[in-house]
Amino acid sequence: MSRTPFGIYVHVPFCASRCGYCDFNTYTASELAGSGSSPDGWLEAVRRELALARRTVGDRAVDTVFVGGGTPSLIGAARLGTVLDAIRDEFGLAPGAEVTTESNPESTSPEFFAGLVGAGFTRVSLGMQSAAPHVLRVLERRHTPGRAVEAAREAAAAGIAHVNLDLIYATPGETTDDLRASVEAVLAAGVDHVSAYSLIVEDGTALARRVARGELPAPDDDVAAERYELIDDLLTAAGLHWYEVSNWARTPEAECRHNLGYWLDGDWWGVGPGAHSHLAGRRWWNVKHPARYAAAVAEGSPEADHEVLTAADRHTERVMLRLRLAEGLDLALLDDPARREAGRAAADGLLDAAALDRGRAILTRLGRLLADRVVQDLLLASESTPA
């Protein structure tokens, strides 16, 4: 049996409403009206794809499960438990498996979290985004500012072992005091994991249209950098360590193992409409619309297209993803020109000079702010692609 970590991602495409900044593969009830799509129809298609996955992958226990969306909490704890039961039936869970679901604060309750615990979920990720009412309005989030903190406490009280809160920063109209209050609310919730992402205006979203019309200013990169430093200062002072550029955890056990599988060459099968998968250098993705997905699964396979990663592709991804981690990049993965470029990055304060002497390229905080540039410089400097 392969020792490469194996995860399953399950995509729930349903949302009560569409947030203005979101470009994920999600659908509201009105958008699906007349298509024949429903949570129960989706669930049956997911069961069929899991059976296909088992026939393809063979005997391989699942190390991590991550249910994302969309809004998984919208379909209820019972259906989420049924999904997990189907994964157990087809594959089995490895001892100590991490089982996560994303949830929106407004569609959770103490009973919901109790249902998750009973089903075997070990981790919940809640979309808080901000504690400032006017920021939530710009993002078109529906929950009240205090609901995310309340939900996090309910999850912990129900027995969920690990709870994450998501933040979005540098939203137009957000002040430094707004962000400070949001981080302080996160810390008051007592969670052991925090994710924080700078707002990106994605093409085709309602937010992008508002920015294009001049109704809102575009996010400012310098402001985003200042806000990141504030988040890092506050979380570090509270005992959470960064382990990936946008993620902090109170202990190593609280780190998201499923995401680490993505970042460290793991294999995963993505189940559901539009989900992406990776096995041994082959990547593929499913058809997006829930009705077409269900029909495709019934006909044999929901795969829309695929790609086979070349050695150059895999090298690029290793450099790009591993450099974002606090453990950094093994210099053995770089050729001599790229290692010389790493030395220049250390001289510029972008890589930790002491870590470089130990054979690892680890971003400084300034380097975290300029991570894309550091990756690009290392890749451009390389004369060859290591195997």
C-alpha atoms as a printed R data frame, in Angstrom:
    type eleno elety resid chain resno       x      y       z
1   ATOM     1    CA   MET     A     1   0.000  0.000   0.000
2   ATOM     2    CA   SER     A     2   1.278  3.468  -0.912
3   ATOM     3    CA   ARG     A     3   2.517  5.637   1.919
4   ATOM     4    CA   THR     A     4   1.678  8.831   0.022
5   ATOM     5    CA   PRO     A     5  -1.078 10.617   1.964
6   ATOM     6    CA   PHE     A     6  -4.508 10.148   0.401
7   ATOM     7    CA   GLY     A     7  -7.338 12.582   0.946
8   ATOM     8    CA   ILE     A     8 -10.879 12.966  -0.318
9   ATOM     9    CA   TYR     A     9 -12.363 16.367  -1.044
10  ATOM    10    CA   VAL     A    10 -16.148 16.579  -1.373
11  ATOM    11    CA   HIS     A    11 -17.653 19.648  -3.052
12  ATOM    12    CA   VAL     A    12 -21.087 20.822  -1.937
13  ATOM    13    CA   PRO     A    13 -22.267 23.297  -4.602
14  ATOM    14    CA   PHE     A    14 -25.266 24.771  -2.756
15  ATOM    15    CA   CYS     A    15 -25.481 28.252  -1.241
16  ATOM    16    CA   ALA     A    16 -28.386 30.228   0.216
17  ATOM    17    CA   SER     A    17 -27.086 33.345  -1.550
18  ATOM    18    CA   ARG     A    18 -24.024 34.341  -3.544
19  ATOM    19    CA   CYS     A    19 -21.412 36.504  -1.803
20  ATOM    20    CA   GLY     A    20 -20.222 39.375  -3.966
21  ATOM    21    CA   TYR     A    21 -16.540 38.378  -3.932
22  ATOM    22    CA   CYS     A    22 -17.029 34.634  -4.516
23  ATOM    23    CA   ASP     A    23 -16.092 32.916  -7.782
24  ATOM    24    CA   PHE     A    24 -16.366 29.334  -6.514
25  ATOM    25    CA   ASN     A    25 -18.517 26.756  -8.270
26  ATOM    26    CA   THR     A    26 -21.694 27.435  -6.296
27  ATOM    27    CA   TYR     A    27 -25.414 27.725  -7.030
28  ATOM    28    CA   THR     A    28 -28.401 29.188  -5.228
29  ATOM    29    CA   ALA     A    29 -31.816 27.524  -5.236
30  ATOM    30    CA   SER     A    30 -33.125 30.002  -7.813
31  ATOM    31    CA   GLU     A    31 -30.188 29.284 -10.117
32  ATOM    32    CA   LEU     A    32 -30.927 25.549  -9.958
33  ATOM    33    CA   ALA     A    33 -34.689 25.872 -10.346
34  ATOM    34    CA   GLY     A    34 -35.942 23.589 -13.095
35  ATOM    35    CA   SER     A    35 -32.620 21.766 -13.466
36  ATOM    36    CA   GLY     A    36 -33.647 18.751 -11.389
37  ATOM    37    CA   SER     A    37 -30.728 19.322  -9.009
38  ATOM    38    CA   SER     A    38 -31.289 18.845  -5.291
39  ATOM    39    CA   PRO     A    39 -29.218 17.960  -2.216
40  ATOM    40    CA   ASP     A    40 -30.538 14.387  -2.303
41  ATOM    41    CA   GLY     A    41 -29.779 14.025  -6.010
42  ATOM    42    CA   TRP     A    42 -26.302 15.408  -5.362
43  ATOM    43    CA   LEU     A    43 -25.856 12.911  -2.523
44  ATOM    44    CA   GLU     A    44 -26.716  9.971  -4.758
45  ATOM    45    CA   ALA     A    45 -24.259 11.174  -7.411
46  ATOM    46    CA   VAL     A    46 -21.560 11.562  -4.753
47  ATOM    47    CA   ARG     A    47 -22.133  7.969  -3.643
48  ATOM    48    CA   ARG     A    48 -21.718  6.812  -7.250
49  ATOM    49    CA   GLU     A    49 -18.514  8.785  -7.718
50  ATOM    50    CA   LEU     A    50 -17.085  7.369  -4.489
51  ATOM    51    CA   ALA     A    51 -17.741  3.859  -5.825
52  ATOM    52    CA   LEU     A    52 -15.930  4.862  -9.039
53  ATOM    53    CA   ALA     A    53 -13.046  6.212  -6.981
54  ATOM    54    CA   ARG     A    54 -12.788  2.952  -5.043
55  ATOM    55    CA   ARG     A    55 -12.676  0.931  -8.270
56  ATOM    56    CA   THR     A    56  -9.955  3.212  -9.615
57  ATOM    57    CA   VAL     A    57  -7.797  3.667  -6.524
58  ATOM    58    CA   GLY     A    58  -8.175  0.229  -4.990
59  ATOM    59    CA   ASP     A    59  -7.377 -0.630  -1.385
60  ATOM    60    CA   ARG     A    60  -6.271  2.668   0.124
61  ATOM    61    CA   ALA     A    61  -7.436  4.074   3.452
62  ATOM    62    CA   VAL     A    62  -8.318  7.753   3.583
63  ATOM    63    CA   ASP     A    63  -6.076  9.945   5.742
64  ATOM    64    CA   THR     A    64  -8.088 13.156   5.457
65  ATOM    65    CA   VAL     A    65 -11.567 14.214   4.346
66  ATOM    66    CA   PHE     A    66 -12.472 17.809   3.572
67  ATOM    67    CA   VAL     A    67 -16.033 18.845   2.711
68  ATOM    68    CA   GLY     A    68 -16.057 22.276   1.093
69  ATOM    69    CA   GLY     A    69 -18.281 24.456  -0.988
70  ATOM    70    CA   GLY     A    70 -20.463 26.236  -1.358
71  ATOM    71    CA   THR     A    71 -22.071 25.862   2.025
72  ATOM    72    CA   PRO     A    72 -21.821 22.311   3.376
73  ATOM    73    CA   SER     A    73 -23.707 23.243   6.545
74  ATOM    74    CA   LEU     A    74 -26.713 24.122   4.362
75  ATOM    75    CA   ILE     A    75 -27.375 20.429   3.641
76  ATOM    76    CA   GLY     A    76 -27.424 19.512   7.342
77  ATOM    77    CA   ALA     A    77 -25.413 17.243   9.597
78  ATOM    78    CA   ALA     A    78 -27.369 14.118   8.619
79  ATOM    79    CA   ARG     A    79 -26.444 14.363   4.939
80  ATOM    80    CA   LEU     A    80 -22.835 15.226   5.814
81  ATOM    81    CA   GLY     A    81 -22.762 12.127   8.003
82  ATOM    82    CA   THR     A    82 -24.116 10.063   5.113
83  ATOM    83    CA   VAL     A    83 -21.254 11.322   2.928
84  ATOM    84    CA   LEU     A    84 -18.733 10.284   5.566
85  ATOM    85    CA   ASP     A    85 -20.397  6.887   5.946
86  ATOM    86    CA   ALA     A    86 -20.088  6.362   2.181
87  ATOM    87    CA   ILE     A    87 -16.369  7.165   2.343
88  ATOM    88    CA   ARG     A    88 -15.971  4.687   5.209
89  ATOM    89    CA   ASP     A    89 -17.878  2.033   3.284
90  ATOM    90    CA   GLU     A    90 -15.820  2.413   0.122
91  ATOM    91    CA   PHE     A    91 -12.338  3.051   1.527
92  ATOM    92    CA   GLY     A    92 -12.231  3.066   5.289
93  ATOM    93    CA   LEU     A    93 -10.625  5.826   7.317
94  ATOM    94    CA   ALA     A    94  -7.017  5.575   8.472
95  ATOM    95    CA   PRO     A    95  -6.507  5.600  12.261
96  ATOM    96    CA   GLY     A    96  -6.636  9.200  13.489
97  ATOM    97    CA   ALA     A    97  -8.039 10.496  10.190
98  ATOM    98    CA   GLU     A    98  -8.778 14.210  10.036
99  ATOM    99    CA   VAL     A    99 -12.359 14.935   8.907
100 ATOM   100    CA   THR     A   100 -13.234 18.570   8.181
101 ATOM   101    CA   THR     A   101 -16.280 20.411   6.950
102 ATOM   102    CA   GLU     A   102 -16.604 24.050   6.070
103 ATOM   103    CA   SER     A   103 -19.654 25.758   7.560
104 ATOM   104    CA   ASN     A   104 -21.269 29.171   7.405
105 ATOM   105    CA   PRO     A   105 -22.130 30.595  10.830
106 ATOM   106    CA   GLU     A   106 -25.746 31.375   9.935
107 ATOM   107    CA   SER     A   107 -26.556 27.763   9.008
108 ATOM   108    CA   THR     A   108 -25.132 26.131  12.143
109 ATOM   109    CA   SER     A   109 -26.462 25.436  15.632
110 ATOM   110    CA   PRO     A   110 -25.480 23.409  18.706
111 ATOM   111    CA   GLU     A   111 -27.574 20.556  17.311
112 ATOM   112    CA   PHE     A   112 -25.766 20.757  13.970
113 ATOM   113    CA   PHE     A   113 -22.359 20.488  15.636
114 ATOM   114    CA   ALA     A   114 -23.538 17.632  17.845
115 ATOM   115    CA   GLY     A   115 -24.607 15.831  14.688
116 ATOM   116    CA   LEU     A   116 -21.156 16.340  13.172
117 ATOM   117    CA   VAL     A   117 -19.465 14.895  16.251
118 ATOM   118    CA   GLY     A   118 -21.775 11.905  16.178
119 ATOM   119    CA   ALA     A   119 -20.956 11.330  12.514
120 ATOM   120    CA   GLY     A   120 -17.199 11.412  13.126
121 ATOM   121    CA   PHE     A   121 -16.121 14.909  12.060
122 ATOM   122    CA   THR     A   122 -13.040 16.138  13.891
123 ATOM   123    CA   ARG     A   123 -12.639 19.643  12.482
124 ATOM   124    CA   VAL     A   124 -14.820 22.583  11.420
125 ATOM   125    CA   SER     A   125 -13.831 25.634   9.381
126 ATOM   126    CA   LEU     A   126 -16.156 28.613   9.812
127 ATOM   127    CA   GLY     A   127 -16.354 31.542   7.407
128 ATOM   128    CA   MET     A   128 -16.180 34.588   9.673
129 ATOM   129    CA   GLN     A   129 -14.422 37.051   7.311
130 ATOM   130    CA   SER     A   130 -14.841 40.101   9.583
131 ATOM   131    CA   ALA     A   131 -16.397 41.352  12.816
132 ATOM   132    CA   ALA     A   132 -17.233 44.742  11.267
133 ATOM   133    CA   PRO     A   133 -20.847 45.044  10.044
134 ATOM   134    CA   HIS     A   134 -19.994 47.400   7.181
135 ATOM   135    CA   VAL     A   135 -17.229 45.056   5.943
136 ATOM   136    CA   LEU     A   136 -19.637 42.124   5.983
137 ATOM   137    CA   ARG     A   137 -22.061 44.231   3.930
138 ATOM   138    CA   VAL     A   138 -19.399 44.950   1.297
139 ATOM   139    CA   LEU     A   139 -18.617 41.225   1.131
140 ATOM   140    CA   GLU     A   140 -22.369 40.467   1.064
141 ATOM   141    CA   ARG     A   141 -22.079 38.070   3.972
142 ATOM   142    CA   ARG     A   142 -25.393 37.314   5.669
143 ATOM   143    CA   HIS     A   143 -24.361 36.485   9.250
144 ATOM   144    CA   THR     A   144 -24.286 39.037  12.048
145 ATOM   145    CA   PRO     A   145 -20.835 40.039  13.339
146 ATOM   146    CA   GLY     A   146 -21.037 38.013  16.555
147 ATOM   147    CA   ARG     A   147 -22.479 34.829  15.075
148 ATOM   148    CA   ALA     A   148 -19.160 33.357  13.890
149 ATOM   149    CA   VAL     A   149 -17.618 33.585  17.358
150 ATOM   150    CA   GLU     A   150 -20.745 32.098  18.892
151 ATOM   151    CA   ALA     A   151 -20.673 29.247  16.353
152 ATOM   152    CA   ALA     A   152 -17.012 28.543  17.075
153 ATOM   153    CA   ARG     A   153 -17.791 28.231  20.779
154 ATOM   154    CA   GLU     A   154 -20.762 25.971  20.042
155 ATOM   155    CA   ALA     A   155 -18.543 23.728  17.906
156 ATOM   156    CA   ALA     A   156 -15.946 23.391  20.655
157 ATOM   157    CA   ALA     A   157 -18.623 22.767  23.294
158 ATOM   158    CA   ALA     A   158 -20.087 19.995  21.134
159 ATOM   159    CA   GLY     A   159 -16.723 18.230  21.078
160 ATOM   160    CA   ILE     A   160 -15.250 19.241  17.714
161 ATOM   161    CA   ALA     A   161 -11.525 18.788  18.318
162 ATOM   162    CA   HIS     A   162 -10.254 21.571  16.051
163 ATOM   163    CA   VAL     A   163 -12.013 24.770  14.967
164 ATOM   164    CA   ASN     A   164 -10.826 27.255  12.343
165 ATOM   165    CA   LEU     A   165 -12.079 30.763  11.663
166 ATOM   166    CA   ASP     A   166 -11.487 32.374   8.258
167 ATOM   167    CA   LEU     A   167 -10.711 36.076   7.914
168 ATOM   168    CA   ILE     A   168 -10.638 38.263   4.810
169 ATOM   169    CA   TYR     A   169  -8.629 41.474   5.093
170 ATOM   170    CA   ALA     A   170  -8.059 44.630   3.013
171 ATOM   171    CA   THR     A   171 -11.724 44.848   2.011
172 ATOM   172    CA   PRO     A   172 -12.612 48.342   0.703
173 ATOM   173    CA   GLY     A   173 -13.758 50.427   3.656
174 ATOM   174    CA   GLU     A   174 -12.047 48.276   6.291
175 ATOM   175    CA   THR     A   175  -9.929 50.223   8.759
176 ATOM   176    CA   THR     A   176  -6.993 49.058  10.834
177 ATOM   177    CA   ASP     A   177  -9.231 49.229  13.905
178 ATOM   178    CA   ASP     A   178 -11.837 47.078  12.114
179 ATOM   179    CA   LEU     A   179  -9.251 44.399  11.451
180 ATOM   180    CA   ARG     A   180  -7.831 44.569  14.966
181 ATOM   181    CA   ALA     A   181 -11.328 44.067  16.383
182 ATOM   182    CA   SER     A   182 -11.870 41.101  14.039
183 ATOM   183    CA   VAL     A   183  -8.670 39.391  15.153
184 ATOM   184    CA   GLU     A   184  -9.463 40.083  18.798
185 ATOM   185    CA   ALA     A   185 -12.886 38.479  18.281
186 ATOM   186    CA   VAL     A   186 -11.220 35.430  16.721
187 ATOM   187    CA   LEU     A   187  -8.907 35.121  19.711
188 ATOM   188    CA   ALA     A   188 -11.818 35.544  22.127
189 ATOM   189    CA   ALA     A   189 -13.489 32.571  20.430
190 ATOM   190    CA   GLY     A   190 -10.612 30.364  21.590
191 ATOM   191    CA   VAL     A   191 -10.078 28.606  18.233
192 ATOM   192    CA   ASP     A   192  -6.845 26.719  17.552
193 ATOM   193    CA   HIS     A   193  -6.544 27.617  13.847
194 ATOM   194    CA   VAL     A   194  -6.920 30.818  11.833
195 ATOM   195    CA   SER     A   195  -6.815 31.364   8.078
196 ATOM   196    CA   ALA     A   196  -6.478 34.913   6.751
197 ATOM   197    CA   TYR     A   197  -6.650 35.898   3.090
198 ATOM   198    CA   SER     A   198  -6.252 39.243   1.388
199 ATOM   199    CA   LEU     A   199  -9.361 40.121  -0.615
200 ATOM   200    CA   ILE     A   200  -8.914 39.358  -4.311
201 ATOM   201    CA   VAL     A   201 -11.300 40.902  -6.818
202 ATOM   202    CA   GLU     A   202 -12.063 37.998  -9.140
203 ATOM   203    CA   ASP     A   203 -13.237 38.608 -12.693
204 ATOM   204    CA   GLY     A   204 -16.921 37.979 -13.232
205 ATOM   205    CA   THR     A   205 -17.989 38.572  -9.628
206 ATOM   206    CA   ALA     A   206 -20.428 41.178  -8.366
207 ATOM   207    CA   LEU     A   207 -17.570 42.781  -6.447
208 ATOM   208    CA   ALA     A   208 -15.526 43.126  -9.644
209 ATOM   209    CA   ARG     A   209 -18.455 44.858 -11.326
210 ATOM   210    CA   ARG     A   210 -18.793 47.281  -8.401
211 ATOM   211    CA   VAL     A   211 -15.091 48.111  -8.558
212 ATOM   212    CA   ALA     A   212 -15.259 48.564 -12.344
213 ATOM   213    CA   ARG     A   213 -18.191 50.989 -11.948
214 ATOM   214    CA   GLY     A   214 -16.239 52.993  -9.382
215 ATOM   215    CA   GLU     A   215 -18.632 52.181  -6.543
216 ATOM   216    CA   LEU     A   216 -15.778 50.692  -4.509
217 ATOM   217    CA   PRO     A   217 -12.018 51.253  -4.641
218 ATOM   218    CA   ALA     A   218  -9.800 48.337  -5.602
219 ATOM   219    CA   PRO     A   219  -7.916 46.730  -2.688
220 ATOM   220    CA   ASP     A   220  -4.563 48.398  -2.051
221 ATOM   221    CA   ASP     A   221  -1.467 46.140  -1.981
222 ATOM   222    CA   ASP     A   222   0.381 48.320   0.535
223 ATOM   223    CA   VAL     A   223  -2.621 48.335   2.852
224 ATOM   224    CA   ALA     A   224  -2.923 44.557   2.486
225 ATOM   225    CA   ALA     A   225   0.740 44.150   3.487
226 ATOM   226    CA   GLU     A   226   0.249 46.306   6.584
227 ATOM   227    CA   ARG     A   227  -2.860 44.347   7.531
228 ATOM   228    CA   TYR     A   228  -1.052 41.020   7.113
229 ATOM   229    CA   GLU     A   229   1.678 42.188   9.478
230 ATOM   230    CA   LEU     A   230  -0.933 43.231  12.040
231 ATOM   231    CA   ILE     A   231  -2.636 39.829  11.822
232 ATOM   232    CA   ASP     A   232   0.685 38.031  12.200
233 ATOM   233    CA   ASP     A   233   1.678 40.181  15.183
234 ATOM   234    CA   LEU     A   234  -1.604 39.627  17.015
235 ATOM   235    CA   LEU     A   235  -1.833 35.893  16.336
236 ATOM   236    CA   THR     A   236   1.825 35.260  17.176
237 ATOM   237    CA   ALA     A   237   1.491 37.174  20.454
238 ATOM   238    CA   ALA     A   238  -1.508 34.977  21.284
239 ATOM   239    CA   GLY     A   239   0.460 31.768  20.753
240 ATOM   240    CA   LEU     A   240  -0.529 30.785  17.217
241 ATOM   241    CA   HIS     A   241   2.336 30.015  14.816
242 ATOM   242    CA   TRP     A   242   2.300 30.463  11.069
243 ATOM   243    CA   TYR     A   243   2.852 27.198   9.227
244 ATOM   244    CA   GLU     A   244   1.741 28.378   5.784
245 ATOM   245    CA   VAL     A   245   1.687 31.944   4.508
246 ATOM   246    CA   SER     A   246  -2.058 32.350   5.133
247 ATOM   247    CA   ASN     A   247  -2.525 29.882   8.009
248 ATOM   248    CA   TRP     A   248  -1.745 29.893  11.727
249 ATOM   249    CA   ALA     A   249  -2.216 27.095  14.286
250 ATOM   250    CA   ARG     A   250  -1.898 26.877  18.058
251 ATOM   251    CA   THR     A   251  -0.204 23.451  17.958
252 ATOM   252    CA   PRO     A   252   1.132 21.173  15.212
253 ATOM   253    CA   GLU     A   253  -1.901 18.928  15.805
254 ATOM   254    CA   ALA     A   254  -4.173 21.847  14.869
255 ATOM   255    CA   GLU     A   255  -2.593 22.311  11.433
256 ATOM   256    CA   CYS     A   256  -4.874 21.325   8.559
257 ATOM   257    CA   ARG     A   257  -3.496 17.982   7.399
258 ATOM   258    CA   HIS     A   258  -5.741 17.911   4.344
259 ATOM   259    CA   ASN     A   259  -4.296 21.150   3.006
260 ATOM   260    CA   LEU     A   260  -0.792 19.982   3.875
261 ATOM   261    CA   GLY     A   261  -1.488 17.031   1.590
262 ATOM   262    CA   TYR     A   262  -2.081 19.470  -1.269
263 ATOM   263    CA   TRP     A   263   1.104 21.357  -0.477
264 ATOM   264    CA   LEU     A   264   3.326 18.296  -0.034
265 ATOM   265    CA   ASP     A   265   2.669 16.131  -3.117
266 ATOM   266    CA   GLY     A   266  -0.183 14.118  -1.651
267 ATOM   267    CA   ASP     A   267  -2.859 12.333  -3.660
268 ATOM   268    CA   TRP     A   268  -6.527 13.235  -3.425
269 ATOM   269    CA   TRP     A   269  -9.792 12.477  -5.132
270 ATOM   270    CA   GLY     A   270 -12.170 15.399  -5.551
271 ATOM   271    CA   VAL     A   271 -15.814 14.293  -5.458
272 ATOM   272    CA   GLY     A   272 -18.651 16.510  -6.659
273 ATOM   273    CA   PRO     A   273 -19.392 19.135  -9.321
274 ATOM   274    CA   GLY     A   274 -16.248 20.912 -10.490
275 ATOM   275    CA   ALA     A   275 -13.998 19.115  -7.977
276 ATOM   276    CA   HIS     A   276 -10.323 18.622  -8.861
277 ATOM   277    CA   SER     A   277  -8.313 15.439  -8.238
278 ATOM   278    CA   HIS     A   278  -4.667 14.370  -8.338
279 ATOM   279    CA   LEU     A   279  -3.188 10.890  -8.414
280 ATOM   280    CA   ALA     A   280   0.481 10.176  -9.168
281 ATOM   281    CA   GLY     A   281   1.025 13.169 -11.423
282 ATOM   282    CA   ARG     A   282  -2.326 13.042 -13.229
283 ATOM   283    CA   ARG     A   283  -4.765 15.848 -12.496
284 ATOM   284    CA   TRP     A   284  -8.389 15.996 -13.608
285 ATOM   285    CA   TRP     A   285 -11.545 17.954 -12.881
286 ATOM   286    CA   ASN     A   286 -15.258 17.236 -12.984
287 ATOM   287    CA   VAL     A   287 -17.997 18.911 -14.979
288 ATOM   288    CA   LYS     A   288 -19.278 21.914 -13.052
289 ATOM   289    CA   HIS     A   289 -23.058 22.080 -13.156
290 ATOM   290    CA   PRO     A   290 -24.736 19.814 -10.574
291 ATOM   291    CA   ALA     A   291 -27.286 18.440 -13.062
292 ATOM   292    CA   ARG     A   292 -24.639 17.673 -15.697
293 ATOM   293    CA   TYR     A   293 -22.399 16.207 -12.993
294 ATOM   294    CA   ALA     A   294 -25.122 13.820 -11.821
295 ATOM   295    CA   ALA     A   295 -25.872 12.756 -15.392
296 ATOM   296    CA   ALA     A   296 -22.181 12.204 -16.161
297 ATOM   297    CA   VAL     A   297 -21.669 10.093 -13.044
298 ATOM   298    CA   ALA     A   298 -24.675  7.976 -13.986
299 ATOM   299    CA   GLU     A   299 -23.142  7.443 -17.423
300 ATOM   300    CA   GLY     A   300 -19.795  6.315 -15.977
301 ATOM   301    CA   SER     A   301 -17.494  9.276 -15.220
302 ATOM   302    CA   PRO     A   302 -17.918 12.973 -14.347
303 ATOM   303    CA   GLU     A   303 -14.443 13.903 -15.627
304 ATOM   304    CA   ALA     A   304 -14.483 17.020 -17.819
305 ATOM   305    CA   ASP     A   305 -10.778 17.080 -18.718
306 ATOM   306    CA   HIS     A   306  -7.353 16.181 -17.377
307 ATOM   307    CA   GLU     A   307  -3.648 16.918 -17.606
308 ATOM   308    CA   VAL     A   308  -0.534 14.868 -16.955
309 ATOM   309    CA   LEU     A   309   2.060 16.872 -15.075
310 ATOM   310    CA   THR     A   310   5.525 16.966 -16.624
311 ATOM   311    CA   ALA     A   311   8.705 16.911 -14.555
312 ATOM   312    CA   ALA     A   312   8.917 20.677 -15.076
313 ATOM   313    CA   ASP     A   313   5.325 21.135 -13.879
314 ATOM   314    CA   ARG     A   314   5.935 19.111 -10.743
315 ATOM   315    CA   HIS     A   315   9.175 20.977  -9.989
316 ATOM   316    CA   THR     A   316   7.418 24.334 -10.363
317 ATOM   317    CA   GLU     A   317   4.649 23.268  -8.011
318 ATOM   318    CA   ARG     A   318   7.069 21.902  -5.416
319 ATOM   319    CA   VAL     A   319   8.977 25.181  -5.321
320 ATOM   320    CA   MET     A   320   5.817 27.287  -5.308
321 ATOM   321    CA   LEU     A   321   3.958 25.326  -2.632
322 ATOM   322    CA   ARG     A   322   6.726 24.206  -0.303
323 ATOM   323    CA   LEU     A   323   8.230 27.662  -0.105
324 ATOM   324    CA   ARG     A   324   4.921 28.887   1.346
325 ATOM   325    CA   LEU     A   325   5.349 26.549   4.325
326 ATOM   326    CA   ALA     A   326   7.149 27.459   7.538
327 ATOM   327    CA   GLU     A   327   9.347 24.374   7.120
328 ATOM   328    CA   GLY     A   328  10.424 25.788   3.773
329 ATOM   329    CA   LEU     A   329  12.045 24.245   0.735
330 ATOM   330    CA   ASP     A   330  14.915 21.745   0.757
331 ATOM   331    CA   LEU     A   331  17.755 23.353  -1.212
332 ATOM   332    CA   ALA     A   332  18.489 19.921  -2.692
333 ATOM   333    CA   LEU     A   333  15.455 20.504  -4.913
334 ATOM   334    CA   LEU     A   334  17.224 23.461  -6.550
335 ATOM   335    CA   ASP     A   335  20.118 23.503  -8.991
336 ATOM   336    CA   ASP     A   336  23.235 25.658  -8.440
337 ATOM   337    CA   PRO     A   337  21.931 28.823 -10.178
338 ATOM   338    CA   ALA     A   338  18.702 28.675  -8.192
339 ATOM   339    CA   ARG     A   339  20.642 28.153  -4.963
340 ATOM   340    CA   ARG     A   340  22.712 31.242  -5.780
341 ATOM   341    CA   GLU     A   341  19.474 33.145  -6.316
342 ATOM   342    CA   ALA     A   342  18.325 31.902  -2.901
343 ATOM   343    CA   GLY     A   343  21.482 33.441  -1.442
344 ATOM   344    CA   ARG     A   344  20.617 36.768  -3.052
345 ATOM   345    CA   ALA     A   345  17.084 36.534  -1.642
346 ATOM   346    CA   ALA     A   346  18.559 35.969   1.823
347 ATOM   347    CA   ALA     A   347  20.804 39.028   1.391
348 ATOM   348    CA   ASP     A   348  17.678 41.028   0.517
349 ATOM   349    CA   GLY     A   349  15.950 39.836   3.672
350 ATOM   350    CA   LEU     A   350  13.423 37.621   1.866
351 ATOM   351    CA   LEU     A   351  14.817 34.256   3.032
352 ATOM   352    CA   ASP     A   352  16.124 33.303   6.465
353 ATOM   353    CA   ALA     A   353  19.929 33.359   6.184
354 ATOM   354    CA   ALA     A   354  20.493 30.972   9.109
355 ATOM   355    CA   ALA     A   355  18.011 28.453   7.670
356 ATOM   356    CA   LEU     A   356  19.724 28.741   4.288
357 ATOM   357    CA   ASP     A   357  22.993 27.693   5.943
358 ATOM   358    CA   ARG     A   358  21.135 24.598   7.211
359 ATOM   359    CA   GLY     A   359  20.015 23.737   3.690
360 ATOM   360    CA   ARG     A   360  16.486 25.119   3.687
361 ATOM   361    CA   ALA     A   361  14.895 28.112   1.996
362 ATOM   362    CA   ILE     A   362  12.462 29.599   4.522
363 ATOM   363    CA   LEU     A   363  10.636 32.868   3.957
364 ATOM   364    CA   THR     A   364  11.104 35.750   6.365
365 ATOM   365    CA   ARG     A   365   8.006 37.800   7.094
366 ATOM   366    CA   LEU     A   366   9.041 40.238   4.374
367 ATOM   367    CA   GLY     A   367   9.488 37.211   2.133
368 ATOM   368    CA   ARG     A   368   5.978 36.035   2.948
369 ATOM   369    CA   LEU     A   369   4.658 39.359   1.686
370 ATOM   370    CA   LEU     A   370   6.625 38.864  -1.539
371 ATOM   371    CA   ALA     A   371   6.366 35.085  -1.807
372 ATOM   372    CA   ASP     A   372   5.293 35.082  -5.458
373 ATOM   373    CA   ARG     A   373   8.324 37.159  -6.403
374 ATOM   374    CA   VAL     A   374  10.712 34.858  -4.516
375 ATOM   375    CA   VAL     A   375   9.236 31.789  -6.242
376 ATOM   376    CA   GLN     A   376   9.446 33.439  -9.651
377 ATOM   377    CA   ASP     A   377  13.080 34.474  -9.141
378 ATOM   378    CA   LEU     A   378  14.103 30.975  -8.042
379 ATOM   379    CA   LEU     A   379  12.385 29.348 -11.019
380 ATOM   380    CA   LEU     A   380  13.751 31.857 -13.545
381 ATOM   381    CA   ALA     A   381  17.268 31.397 -12.198
382 ATOM   382    CA   SER     A   382  17.190 27.630 -12.667
383 ATOM   383    CA   GLU     A   383  19.096 26.229 -15.655
384 ATOM   384    CA   SER     A   384  17.506 22.825 -15.429
385 ATOM   385    CA   THR     A   385  14.518 21.049 -13.956
386 ATOM   386    CA   PRO     A   386  15.509 18.627 -11.181
387 ATOM   387    CA   ALA     A   387  13.805 15.248 -11.442
